[in-house]
Amino acid sequence: MTNDVVLTAALRTNLLSLQNTQSLIDITQNRLATGKKINSALDGPQAFFASQALNNRASDLGRLLDSIGQSIQVIKAADNGVTALTTMVEQADALVTSAREAVANAQSEAKVTGTKDLRGIDDLRGIVGWPADALTRISFTLTTKEGVSRPTGEFATPLVTGATTNIDVAVGTSTEELLARLNSIVDADGNHVIQAELDAKGQLSIKTTNGDSLNMNFTTTTDDDVTNLGLANALGFGDIVKVTANGAANEVGVTAVADVALRSSALHTGTTPPVTALRSDLLANITDSSGNALFGNLNNAADVYTIAINGGAAVSIPLNGQSIQGFIDEINNNGSLNTKIKAEFDEELGQLSIRPIDGSVRSLTIGVTGNDAGTRADFGFGTVDLSTPGANSISEHITFGDSVAELAKLESDYNKLRDQIDALVSNGDTGYRGTNLLFGDDLLTVFNEDRTSSITTEGVTFTADGLGLDVADFSRIDTVETSIENVREALETVRNFGSTLANDLSVIQARQTFTSSMVTTLKEGSALLVNADQNEEGAKLLALQTRQQLGVTALSLASQSQQAILRLFG
């Protein structure tokens, strides 16, 4: 065509060469700008998709790293809870250990202590307030834990013992002589059963040495309440003795029990042979182990059992038609009693107990009021057979040792500790982002993108009940021992779970480190497939630019032949 521009072969060759060079420069500059030699599937589909797969896996593992990190925090929160629980359970162990010592001490002796300084007194009858009666007597009766009266007497040859030992304080009797006579009281086998001494304040302390209960009565010639109380007060026992009914007459005395509760003898029913009583059995049918009736003439609404706390107003409990469980319910449902004492029944032993649950309880006065003679309700709590001699009352004043207040406080502290364990675990305090390993939640930690590798940290329920820590009952040595076993097992359980958490945490942290390293490896592998070598690409660009300059020069030389023809026409 006439409009076509005709290029020589040399020009056309040089132009093509320049175009190719420019294309290569563009590619190299793009690589330098992006840092990649493969920017799309068009640049190299195999490398591009392989790199993308590696990046995708690295991204998936990176997201898993976040999840793994949160799992670690969940376990750390649970471990903090385990540390706190360990401290609490160790404190519970200290409390039950103290309770065991307190119960053991309480059950080893019955003790009464006066409040008057008797040191250096040569004639006790010279004490201000001592009755002028010819007879001023202190009587002692001991009862075994089985409710059997123990014969005693002052040591002599031959030895004479009886149900009661009387110590008469004659004119000229000194404190030391009284102590010597009290310490000479022995049982039928000649074993000393009472220890009397003055404490650091000079107060007279009298206790049994064999775990028996001790009944101490004060009698004078006049034998009225005022005079008998005067004798007790002169020796410093005025604050602990009480006037108790004994039919038409009264007695001034006190019973100290070698225990932290009133416990009945083993109750049976009057079958042949007698069998251990049940809660549903009527009191009227209750016997001792030999079949002897312990209750009688319970046939009138006026037949009642009375309980007074610390010498306060007596609460009456109906006896007519009453069962063992009914008797227990009357005590435990009475608003005047149920904050201070608690009645319980051990079906295995057939034993009814009444125990203080408040540290302020120092004594209980128990008694029976009957509509006619022979109304009897003798559980065997103290030393007196509670059987009315007529249509009147009989009672016994029983005091507890200091261990009762100590045990009540220990029980309160223990139960408070249980509440705090529950609050720590069940309120979510040991949880993290809704997962609480100490309150039954499990933790699943996934280690790879297709969820084929994982570890499950199984949760536990570490409430007080979950740990086997029952509500405190420190009334008997066997229940205290059970509490000790439960606490020790709970402590071992908590520590073992702490070890489990440590093991799982170690595994998860190791997998976290591995996954982090794997993400780096995958990213490096992806980069090797698509990233450009900047040094290499820079050198290429320089070479191409040089080639381009040479091409321009060649193109210029190729066009000079045509320029020479133009000069011919000049």
PEUR-V161651 format. One line per field, one symbol per residue. phi: phi as a letter, one per 30 degrees, with the letter a starting at -180 (. if undefined). burial: 1 if it has 16 or more other ideal C-beta (glycine too) atoms within 10 Angstrom, else 0. A space follows every 10 residues. Layout:
phi: ???
burial: ???
//
This chain:
phi: .dddcccddd dddddddddd dddddddddd dddcibcbca dddleddddd dddddddddd ddddeddddd dddddddddd dddddedddd dddddddddd dddddddcac bbbdbcdcdi cdbddddejd ddddcbbccb bcbdddicdc dbaddabddc badbcccccd didddddddd dddddbcdci ddcbbcacdd ciddcbbdcb iddbcbccbb ddhcdddddd ddddcjcddc dbdcdbidcc bcaacccdac adbdddcbcd dcddcedced ddddcdbddc jddcbahcbb dddbccbbch idddccbdcd idcdddddde ddcdddcdcc bbcbbcddci ccbbbdcbdd dcabccabcc dbdidbbcdi dcccddbdda dabbbbcccc dddddddddd dddddddedd dddddddidc cbhicbdcbj dcbccccbdc icbabccddb ccdddddicd edbcdbdddd dddddddddd dddddddddd dddddddddd dddddddddd dddddddddb dddddddddd dddddddddd dddddddddd dddddddddd
burial: 0000000000 1001001100 1001101100 1000011110 0001001101 1001101100 1001100100 1101101110 1101110110 0110110111 0110111011 1111010100 1001101001 1010011111 1110101011 1111000000 1001101010 0010100110 1111111000 0011110100 0011011101 0111111111 0100001111 1111111101 1111110001 1111111111 1111111111 0001011000 1111111100 0001111100 0011111110 0001101111 0111011101 1001001001 1111110011 1111111110 1111111111 1000111111 1111011100 1111111111 1011111111 1011101100 1101110001 1100111110 1010111000 0000001011 0111011010 0111111011 0011011001 1011001101 1001100100 1100100110 0110110011 1100001001 1001001100 1001100100 0000000000
//
